[in-house]
Amino acid sequence: MRSGSIAFLSTTLPSYTSPVNLTTLRSSAVSRSASVVASPISHRLSLLRNFRVPQTDSRVNRISARHNLFNVTTKRTITRVSASSMASSFSPEKARVPPAIDTPIPPISKFKIGLCQLSVTADKERNIAHARVAIEEAAEKGAKLVLLPEIWNSPYSNDSFPVYAEDIDAGKDSSPSTAMLSEAARSLKITIVGGSIPERCGDKLYNTCCVFDTNGNLIAKHRKIHLFDINIPGKITFEESKTLTAGETPTVVDTDVGRIGIGICYDIRFQELAMLYAARGAHLLCYPGAFNMTTGPLHWELLQRARAVDNQLYVATCSPARDAESGGYVAWGHSTLVGPFGEVLATTEHDEATIISEIDYSLMDLRRTNLPLQKQRRGDLYNLVDVQRFNSQ
C-alpha cells in the first residue's frame, strides 16, 4: 500500500453541510501524503503499526458533474451485527399487513389430486353428466381432491354466459351444475373445487367457482376478481366485462386436504392475490382457467410456476380441452400441477384427459427451510396490505 493511500485513509473526512470543492480535498490529501513521504522511515513504520480504519461511514449523497462538487453527510458509526439481528432490523413481519398467518398443519400431509380436463359442448346436460363421470374416474384412481375447468358447463362466450347462468344460491333446481357437484362430493367422500360456471345473482352475472366438502356442503364460492379484458390485434380480443361483473372477495377455504386459495384464469396474472393467499396460510392455490392459443403457449405454465415459486406452495390448474372445430373460443389446455420449488409435477397436452398426481406438503417445509424467504423480506422497504383483513381488525 502506498503511503499516500495511508495518509488519506487515516484522515476522517469532516461533516459538511455545504458543498466542498473536490479540488481542495485532493490538494489536502496530496499535502498530507507529501508530509509522510518526507518524514523519517521510523516515523512511517510507527504510522503503519498504529493505523486504524475509522469506523465511520461518510456517505456521499449527491454528486454534481458540472461543478465537480459533492456533499458529505454527517458521519455515522458502523455497528457490527449478526445476520439474525440484521434480519430482525429488516422487519420481515412488516412486509405483510396485517402480519402473515403461520401456515397451519394440514389435516393430511400427502394425497392425490385429480385434474379433469374436459371437452365442453353446447349441450349443458351432456356437460354435467360428462363432468360427473370424470369426477368418478378420478376418485376411483385415488384422488381426494378433484379440480374442474373454467366454464365447464357452457361454451366460453359472452353470448352464452346469460343463457347458461345458474342461480347458485337458490339451490338444486336453479343450479343443476352445482347440485351434481354437491352430490358427487358427498357420495364419493372427496373435496371438489368445481371449476367455474356462469352465475346469476339478481341482475348480475359472475364467473364463479364453488368448493364442496366431503359431506357435499358448499363451503366456499369465489367470483372471478380480475375480468378477462384483452385486445391483441390480429390475435384475440375478448371483454368479459361486457356481460360479467367482477367479484369483490379473495377466497381462502379450509378443507380436508388443506387450506386452499382460489383464483379463476385471469386472476393468476396478479401476483398480489397469490401473495395474499400465501400470507393467509394457504397450502395450495387452485386456478380453473381457459387460456387461449395466443397467451397460452407463452404464459400459462410460466405464470403457474411463478406463483408457486414466489410463494413456496403448490399450484394446480385445470383447463377445458381444446376444441378447434366449433368455431368459438379455443382453449390452450395443458392442465398442470406445480410444486413449491416451481417444478412441474404433472401436466397434459390439449386433448381431454384426467391427471392424477400426488401432493406432499412436507416439500413446502423443506423448500421454505432451503430458502427462508419469509424471514428475509424487507418490511422496512415494502409491504403488501390485505385490505379485507386490515379492515376487519
C-alpha positions as CSV (number, residue, x, y, z in Angstrom):
1,M,0.0,0.0,0.0
2,R,1.3,3.4,-0.9
3,S,2.0,6.0,1.8
4,G,-0.3,8.4,0.1
5,S,-3.2,6.0,0.5
6,I,-2.4,5.5,4.2
7,A,-2.4,9.2,4.8
8,F,-5.7,9.7,3.2
9,L,-7.5,6.7,4.9
10,S,-6.3,7.7,8.3
11,T,-7.8,11.1,7.9
12,T,-11.6,11.2,8.7
13,L,-13.5,13.5,6.4
14,P,-15.2,16.3,8.3
15,S,-19.0,16.6,8.2
16,Y,-20.0,19.4,5.9
17,T,-23.4,20.8,5.3
18,S,-22.3,23.0,2.4
19,P,-20.6,21.9,-0.9
20,V,-16.9,21.3,-0.8
21,N,-14.7,21.7,-3.8
22,L,-13.3,18.4,-4.8
23,T,-10.0,20.1,-5.9
24,T,-9.5,21.4,-2.3
25,L,-9.9,17.8,-0.9
26,R,-7.4,16.4,-3.4
27,S,-4.9,19.1,-2.5
28,S,-5.3,18.3,1.2
29,A,-4.7,14.6,0.5
30,V,-1.6,15.3,-1.6
31,S,-0.1,17.7,1.1
32,R,-0.7,15.1,3.8
33,S,0.9,12.4,1.6
34,A,3.9,14.6,1.0
35,S,4.4,15.1,4.7
36,V,4.5,11.4,5.3
37,V,7.0,10.8,2.5
38,A,9.3,13.5,3.9
39,S,9.3,12.0,7.4
40,P,11.9,9.6,8.7
41,I,11.4,5.9,7.9
42,S,10.9,5.1,11.6
43,H,8.1,7.5,11.8
44,R,6.3,6.0,8.8
45,L,6.7,2.5,10.3
46,S,5.1,3.8,13.5
47,L,2.2,5.1,11.5
48,L,1.7,1.7,9.9
49,R,1.7,-0.1,13.3
50,N,-0.8,2.3,14.8
51,F,-3.0,2.7,11.6
52,R,-6.8,2.1,12.2
53,V,-9.5,2.5,9.6
54,P,-12.0,4.8,11.3
55,Q,-15.3,3.1,12.0
56,T,-17.4,5.8,10.4
57,D,-19.4,5.9,7.2
58,S,-19.0,9.3,5.5
59,R,-21.7,8.9,2.8
60,V,-21.7,10.9,-0.5
61,N,-25.3,11.8,-1.1
62,R,-25.0,14.0,-4.2
63,I,-22.6,14.4,-7.0
64,S,-22.5,17.3,-9.5
65,A,-20.6,16.6,-12.6
66,R,-21.0,20.2,-13.8
67,H,-19.5,21.9,-10.7
68,N,-17.3,19.0,-9.6
69,L,-18.9,19.2,-6.1
70,F,-20.2,16.7,-3.7
71,N,-22.0,16.8,-0.3
72,V,-20.8,14.6,2.6
73,T,-23.4,13.7,5.1
74,T,-22.8,13.6,8.9
75,K,-20.6,10.7,10.0
76,R,-22.4,7.7,11.4
77,T,-20.9,4.9,13.4
78,I,-20.8,1.5,11.8
79,T,-22.2,-1.2,14.1
80,R,-21.3,-4.8,13.5
81,V,-24.3,-7.0,13.8
82,S,-25.1,-10.7,13.4
83,A,-27.1,-12.0,10.5
84,S,-30.1,-12.7,12.7
85,S,-30.2,-9.2,14.2
86,M,-29.8,-7.8,10.7
87,A,-32.9,-9.8,9.6
88,S,-34.7,-8.6,12.6
89,S,-33.8,-5.0,11.8
90,F,-35.3,-5.6,8.3
91,S,-38.7,-6.3,10.0
92,P,-39.8,-9.2,7.7
93,E,-43.1,-9.4,9.7
94,K,-44.0,-5.9,8.5
95,A,-43.8,-7.0,4.8
96,R,-47.4,-8.2,5.2
97,V,-50.1,-6.0,6.7
98,P,-51.5,-7.5,8.9
99,P,-48.6,-9.9,9.6
100,A,-48.8,-13.2,7.7
101,I,-50.6,-16.0,9.3
102,D,-48.5,-19.1,10.1
103,T,-49.3,-21.9,7.6
104,P,-51.4,-24.3,9.6
105,I,-50.6,-28.0,10.0
106,P,-52.7,-29.6,7.2
107,P,-55.2,-32.4,8.1
108,I,-53.4,-34.6,5.7
109,S,-49.8,-34.4,4.6
110,K,-49.9,-36.4,1.4
111,F,-52.7,-37.1,-1.0
112,K,-53.7,-37.4,-4.7
113,I,-55.3,-34.7,-6.8
114,G,-57.3,-35.2,-9.9
115,L,-57.3,-32.5,-12.7
116,C,-60.2,-33.2,-15.1
117,Q,-59.5,-31.5,-18.5
118,L,-63.0,-31.8,-20.0
119,S,-64.4,-31.3,-23.5
120,V,-67.2,-28.8,-23.4
121,T,-70.1,-28.6,-25.9
122,A,-73.3,-26.5,-26.3
123,D,-75.3,-29.3,-24.6
124,K,-75.5,-28.4,-21.0
125,E,-77.0,-31.6,-19.8
126,R,-74.3,-33.6,-21.5
127,N,-71.6,-31.4,-20.0
128,I,-72.9,-32.0,-16.5
129,A,-73.2,-35.8,-17.0
130,H,-69.8,-35.9,-18.6
131,A,-68.2,-34.0,-15.7
132,R,-69.8,-36.4,-13.2
133,V,-68.2,-39.4,-15.0
134,A,-64.7,-37.7,-15.0
135,I,-65.0,-37.0,-11.2
136,E,-65.9,-40.6,-10.5
137,E,-63.0,-41.9,-12.5
138,A,-60.6,-39.5,-10.7
139,A,-62.0,-40.7,-7.3
140,E,-61.6,-44.4,-8.4
141,K,-57.9,-43.6,-9.0
142,G,-57.5,-42.4,-5.5
143,A,-58.0,-38.6,-5.9
144,K,-59.0,-36.9,-2.6
145,L,-59.3,-33.5,-4.3
146,V,-60.8,-33.0,-7.8
147,L,-60.4,-29.8,-9.8
148,L,-62.6,-29.0,-12.8
149,P,-62.0,-26.4,-15.6
150,E,-63.2,-22.8,-16.0
151,I,-66.7,-22.6,-17.6
152,W,-67.1,-26.3,-18.0
153,N,-70.9,-26.4,-18.4
154,S,-71.2,-23.8,-21.1
155,P,-69.4,-22.5,-24.2
156,Y,-67.0,-19.7,-23.3
157,S,-68.6,-16.7,-24.9
158,N,-70.4,-13.5,-23.8
159,D,-73.4,-14.7,-25.8
160,S,-73.5,-18.0,-23.8
161,F,-73.0,-16.7,-20.3
162,P,-76.5,-15.3,-19.8
163,V,-78.1,-18.4,-21.3
164,Y,-76.2,-21.0,-19.2
165,A,-76.0,-19.0,-16.0
166,E,-77.4,-20.6,-12.8
167,D,-78.7,-19.2,-9.5
168,I,-76.3,-21.0,-7.2
169,D,-77.8,-19.6,-4.0
170,A,-81.4,-20.7,-5.0
171,G,-80.4,-24.3,-4.8
172,K,-80.8,-27.6,-6.7
173,D,-83.4,-26.9,-9.3
174,S,-82.0,-23.5,-10.2
175,S,-78.4,-24.8,-10.3
176,P,-78.1,-28.3,-11.7
177,S,-74.4,-28.0,-12.2
178,T,-73.6,-27.3,-8.5
179,A,-76.2,-29.8,-7.4
180,M,-74.3,-32.5,-9.3
181,L,-71.0,-31.4,-7.7
182,S,-72.5,-31.5,-4.2
183,E,-73.9,-34.9,-4.7
184,A,-70.7,-36.2,-6.2
185,A,-68.6,-34.8,-3.3
186,R,-70.9,-36.4,-0.7
187,S,-71.2,-39.8,-2.3
188,L,-67.5,-40.1,-3.2
189,K,-66.3,-38.5,0.0
190,I,-63.9,-36.2,-1.8
191,T,-63.3,-32.4,-1.9
192,I,-64.3,-30.8,-5.2
193,V,-63.1,-27.4,-6.5
194,G,-65.8,-27.2,-9.1
195,G,-64.0,-25.2,-11.8
196,S,-66.3,-22.3,-12.7
197,I,-69.8,-21.7,-14.2
198,P,-71.7,-18.6,-15.1
199,E,-73.6,-17.5,-12.0
200,R,-76.7,-15.3,-12.0
201,C,-77.4,-13.2,-8.9
202,G,-80.1,-10.7,-9.3
203,D,-79.4,-8.7,-12.4
204,K,-75.7,-9.5,-12.4
205,L,-73.6,-12.3,-13.9
206,Y,-70.4,-13.7,-12.4
207,N,-67.8,-16.3,-13.3
208,T,-67.9,-18.4,-10.2
209,C,-66.1,-21.3,-8.6
210,C,-67.8,-23.4,-5.9
211,V,-65.9,-25.6,-3.4
212,F,-67.7,-28.6,-1.8
213,D,-66.5,-30.6,1.2
214,T,-66.7,-34.4,1.7
215,N,-70.3,-34.0,3.0
216,G,-71.4,-32.2,-0.1
217,N,-71.7,-28.8,1.6
218,L,-70.9,-25.7,-0.3
219,I,-68.0,-24.3,1.8
220,A,-66.7,-21.5,-0.5
221,K,-67.7,-19.5,-3.5
222,H,-65.2,-17.5,-5.5
223,R,-66.3,-14.9,-8.0
224,K,-63.6,-14.1,-10.6
225,I,-61.9,-10.9,-9.3
226,H,-60.0,-9.9,-12.4
227,L,-62.1,-9.9,-15.6
228,F,-60.5,-11.1,-18.8
229,D,-60.5,-7.9,-21.0
230,I,-57.7,-8.0,-23.6
231,N,-57.0,-6.8,-27.1
232,I,-54.1,-8.3,-29.1
233,P,-54.8,-7.0,-32.6
234,G,-54.8,-9.8,-35.2
235,K,-54.8,-12.4,-32.5
236,I,-57.5,-12.2,-29.8
237,T,-60.0,-9.7,-28.4
238,F,-62.3,-10.6,-25.5
239,E,-64.1,-8.5,-23.0
240,E,-65.7,-10.4,-20.1
241,S,-66.8,-7.1,-18.7
242,K,-69.4,-6.8,-21.4
243,T,-71.5,-9.4,-19.6
244,L,-69.8,-10.3,-16.3
245,T,-69.3,-8.4,-13.0
246,A,-66.0,-8.7,-11.1
247,G,-66.0,-10.4,-7.7
248,E,-65.0,-8.4,-4.7
249,T,-63.6,-11.0,-2.3
250,P,-60.4,-13.1,-2.2
251,T,-61.2,-16.7,-1.3
252,V,-59.3,-19.0,1.1
253,V,-61.0,-22.1,2.4
254,D,-60.0,-24.8,4.9
255,T,-60.7,-28.3,3.5
256,D,-60.0,-31.9,4.4
257,V,-56.9,-31.6,2.1
258,G,-55.5,-28.3,3.4
259,R,-56.0,-24.6,3.1
260,I,-56.8,-23.6,-0.5
261,G,-56.7,-20.2,-2.2
262,I,-59.0,-19.9,-5.2
263,G,-58.5,-17.9,-8.4
264,I,-60.0,-18.1,-11.8
265,C,-57.9,-17.9,-15.0
266,Y,-57.0,-14.2,-15.4
267,D,-56.7,-14.0,-11.6
268,I,-53.4,-15.9,-11.9
269,R,-51.7,-12.9,-13.7
270,F,-51.9,-10.9,-10.5
271,Q,-49.2,-12.0,-8.1
272,E,-50.6,-9.8,-5.3
273,L,-53.6,-12.1,-5.0
274,A,-51.4,-15.2,-4.7
275,M,-49.1,-13.4,-2.2
276,L,-52.2,-12.5,-0.1
277,Y,-53.3,-16.2,-0.2
278,A,-49.9,-17.3,1.0
279,A,-50.0,-14.7,3.8
280,R,-53.3,-16.2,4.9
281,G,-51.6,-19.6,5.2
282,A,-52.6,-21.4,2.0
283,H,-51.0,-24.7,1.2
284,L,-52.4,-24.9,-2.4
285,L,-53.7,-22.4,-5.0
286,C,-56.3,-23.7,-7.5
287,Y,-56.9,-21.9,-10.7
288,P,-59.5,-23.2,-13.1
289,G,-58.6,-21.5,-16.3
290,A,-59.0,-21.3,-20.1
291,F,-56.0,-19.6,-21.5
292,N,-56.2,-19.1,-25.3
293,M,-54.0,-20.1,-28.2
294,T,-52.1,-16.7,-28.1
295,T,-51.2,-16.3,-24.5
296,G,-51.4,-20.0,-23.5
297,P,-48.1,-21.1,-25.2
298,L,-46.3,-18.0,-23.7
299,H,-47.7,-17.5,-20.3
300,W,-49.8,-20.4,-18.9
301,E,-47.0,-22.6,-17.5
302,L,-44.8,-19.6,-16.8
303,L,-47.4,-18.0,-14.5
304,Q,-48.2,-21.2,-12.6
305,R,-44.5,-21.8,-11.9
306,A,-44.1,-18.1,-10.9
307,R,-47.0,-18.2,-8.4
308,A,-45.7,-21.5,-6.9
309,V,-42.0,-20.5,-6.6
310,D,-42.8,-16.9,-5.4
311,N,-44.9,-18.3,-2.5
312,Q,-43.3,-21.7,-2.0
313,L,-46.6,-23.6,-2.2
314,Y,-48.5,-25.9,-4.7
315,V,-50.4,-24.5,-7.7
316,A,-52.9,-26.6,-9.6
317,T,-54.7,-25.5,-12.8
318,C,-57.4,-27.1,-14.9
319,S,-58.3,-26.1,-18.5
320,P,-61.1,-27.2,-20.8
321,A,-59.8,-29.5,-23.6
322,R,-59.1,-27.8,-26.9
323,D,-61.9,-27.7,-29.5
324,A,-60.7,-26.1,-32.7
325,E,-63.6,-27.3,-34.7
326,S,-66.5,-25.4,-33.0
327,G,-65.5,-22.0,-34.4
328,G,-65.7,-20.5,-30.9
329,Y,-63.1,-19.7,-28.2
330,V,-60.2,-22.2,-28.4
331,A,-58.6,-23.2,-25.1
332,W,-54.9,-24.0,-24.8
333,G,-55.4,-26.9,-22.5
334,H,-52.3,-28.2,-20.6
335,S,-53.8,-28.6,-17.1
336,T,-50.9,-28.8,-14.7
337,L,-49.7,-29.3,-11.1
338,V,-46.6,-27.3,-10.0
339,G,-44.7,-27.9,-6.8
340,P,-43.3,-25.4,-4.3
341,F,-39.9,-25.2,-6.0
342,G,-41.5,-24.3,-9.3
343,E,-41.2,-27.8,-10.7
344,V,-43.9,-29.2,-13.0
345,L,-45.0,-32.4,-11.3
346,A,-47.7,-33.4,-13.8
347,T,-49.2,-31.9,-17.0
348,T,-51.1,-33.0,-20.1
349,E,-51.5,-31.8,-23.7
350,H,-54.6,-30.3,-25.2
351,D,-56.9,-33.3,-25.5
352,E,-59.4,-34.4,-22.9
353,A,-57.6,-36.2,-20.1
354,T,-57.6,-36.7,-16.3
355,I,-54.3,-36.2,-14.5
356,I,-53.7,-37.9,-11.2
357,S,-50.8,-36.7,-9.2
358,E,-49.5,-36.5,-5.6
359,I,-49.3,-33.5,-3.3
360,D,-46.8,-33.8,-0.5
361,Y,-46.9,-30.8,1.9
362,S,-43.7,-31.8,3.6
363,L,-41.9,-30.4,0.5
364,M,-43.3,-27.0,1.3
365,D,-41.5,-27.1,4.7
366,L,-38.3,-28.4,3.0
367,R,-38.3,-25.6,0.4
368,R,-39.1,-22.9,3.0
369,T,-36.1,-24.2,5.0
370,N,-33.9,-24.2,2.0
371,L,-34.9,-20.7,1.0
372,P,-36.3,-18.9,4.1
373,L,-37.9,-16.1,2.2
374,Q,-40.4,-15.3,4.8
375,K,-37.6,-14.4,7.2
376,Q,-35.7,-12.4,4.6
377,R,-38.3,-10.0,3.4
378,R,-37.6,-6.3,3.8
379,G,-40.6,-4.9,5.8
380,D,-38.6,-1.8,6.2
381,L,-38.8,-1.1,2.5
382,Y,-42.1,-2.6,1.2
383,N,-45.3,-4.3,2.3
384,L,-48.4,-5.9,0.9
385,V,-51.7,-4.8,2.5
386,D,-54.5,-7.4,2.8
387,V,-57.3,-4.8,2.8
388,Q,-60.0,-7.3,3.9
389,R,-58.1,-8.5,6.9
390,F,-56.9,-5.0,7.7
391,N,-60.4,-3.5,7.7
392,S,-61.7,-6.4,9.9
393,Q,-59.3,-5.6,12.7
